[in-house]
């Protein structure tokens, strides 16, 4: 399989919608069990060597970890206090998935209650009664994960070129995107909120400080193609007219973001380099226009090479 697999949103739409809702069930478990962390960083999932996972979650009984294994196609629940549990990922309704996850957690000694209304999706159906979304094309889901693996690596490399506060690479299950965010260190004006299915208090806490953010999404009915994106909050004057590379990148006025089609990266002679140019030029435009401190920047990290410290 290509390192950058083909992603055809219309072809795997039904499985993508189901998978997103399954990740919401898993993500809401992490949300319910974890103390609030700045900018909602306790909420997302992470790309793993086999799929998407919560990382270790502390509970009164010890640690648990939940993974959607998209290679073996299995939901795995691992506990520091008992045997692994789980079940096969196959076509099943979101409601069935919801019941099985909570039942396995209870059997593992970690009963949990989650808010059953999904977040940030159009026309939401409660997770515990959703019999509509039930598709699972294992091959298509695996292809999507393979794309996440390579994108995750590029985003992590890009993250090393910044000395200031920067988020881990997160898979946000509400908007179903993989993202990394840099912070200027300055407070931002209160965010107006207004995102469907996301409380304004959550949005305002997430955007309490100036950011330059970039990431990747698989597509949606409103935007039916896989793409990379970049935005700044607050968006500095002139950002939409910045010089951004590669040439396939464009400003989307409706989204208020820079967009680069996944296929343009996939077809590039050096896809990783093309994506890095997009990440670096969109950040550079935001940082220069908003007058971020240049001392926050540094060269990209290299394995086994300590970062040089001026004057040391």
GIZIQUI-V236784 format. One record per residue. N is the residue number from 1. OMEGA is omega in whole degrees, 0 to 359 (none if undefined). Layout:
N&OMEGA, N&OMEGA
//
This chain:
1&179, 2&176, 3&176, 4&186, 5&176, 6&177, 7&182, 8&185, 9&181, 10&184, 11&182, 12&184, 13&185, 14&178, 15&180, 16&180, 17&178, 18&180, 19&179, 20&181, 21&174, 22&179, 23&177, 24&176, 25&181, 26&180, 27&179, 28&174, 29&178, 30&179, 31&183, 32&187, 33&190, 34&175, 35&182, 36&178, 37&183, 38&176, 39&179, 40&184, 41&175, 42&189, 43&194, 44&172, 45&182, 46&174, 47&179, 48&180, 49&179, 50&183, 51&181, 52&184, 53&182, 54&200, 55&184, 56&179, 57&179, 58&176, 59&178, 60&182, 61&184, 62&182, 63&168, 64&178, 65&180, 66&180, 67&166, 68&181, 69&185, 70&170, 71&177, 72&179, 73&182, 74&170, 75&183, 76&173, 77&182, 78&183, 79&175, 80&187, 81&182, 82&182, 83&175, 84&176, 85&176, 86&181, 87&182, 88&173, 89&182, 90&179, 91&177, 92&181, 93&175, 94&179, 95&178, 96&178, 97&178, 98&182, 99&183, 100&178, 101&182, 102&178, 103&179, 104&178, 105&178, 106&178, 107&178, 108&178, 109&179, 110&177, 111&182, 112&174, 113&179, 114&175, 115&189, 116&179, 117&180, 118&182, 119&169, 120&176, 121&178, 122&177, 123&186, 124&173, 125&179, 126&183, 127&184, 128&178, 129&184, 130&175, 131&183, 132&184, 133&186, 134&183, 135&174, 136&175, 137&188, 138&181, 139&180, 140&178, 141&179, 142&178, 143&179, 144&179, 145&178, 146&176, 147&178, 148&181, 149&183, 150&178, 151&178, 152&180, 153&180, 154&179, 155&179, 156&178, 157&178, 158&181, 159&184, 160&184, 161&185, 162&180, 163&181, 164&180, 165&178, 166&181, 167&162, 168&174, 169&188, 170&167, 171&180, 172&186, 173&175, 174&179, 175&176, 176&179, 177&177, 178&190, 179&171, 180&187, 181&174, 182&183, 183&178, 184&186, 185&180, 186&176, 187&179, 188&174, 189&181, 190&180, 191&181, 192&181, 193&177, 194&176, 195&180, 196&176, 197&178, 198&181, 199&181, 200&179, 201&178, 202&180, 203&182, 204&177, 205&181, 206&183, 207&180, 208&181, 209&182, 210&181, 211&163, 212&188, 213&179, 214&181, 215&189, 216&170, 217&185, 218&184, 219&178, 220&177, 221&179, 222&181, 223&194, 224&174, 225&175, 226&184, 227&170, 228&181, 229&174, 230&178, 231&175, 232&172, 233&352, 234&182, 235&184, 236&179, 237&178, 238&182, 239&182, 240&180, 241&183, 242&176, 243&184, 244&178, 245&356, 246&188, 247&180, 248&179, 249&179, 250&176, 251&176, 252&184, 253&180, 254&179, 255&186, 256&185, 257&167, 258&183, 259&174, 260&181, 261&177, 262&182, 263&178, 264&177, 265&181, 266&183, 267&182, 268&179, 269&178, 270&186, 271&181, 272&180, 273&179, 274&179, 275&178, 276&178, 277&178, 278&181, 279&184, 280&183, 281&176, 282&175, 283&183, 284&180, 285&181, 286&184, 287&181, 288&181, 289&180, 290&176, 291&172, 292&179, 293&180, 294&180, 295&177, 296&187, 297&177, 298&177, 299&176, 300&180, 301&178, 302&178, 303&172, 304&180, 305&180, 306&178, 307&179, 308&179, 309&181, 310&176, 311&182, 312&none
//
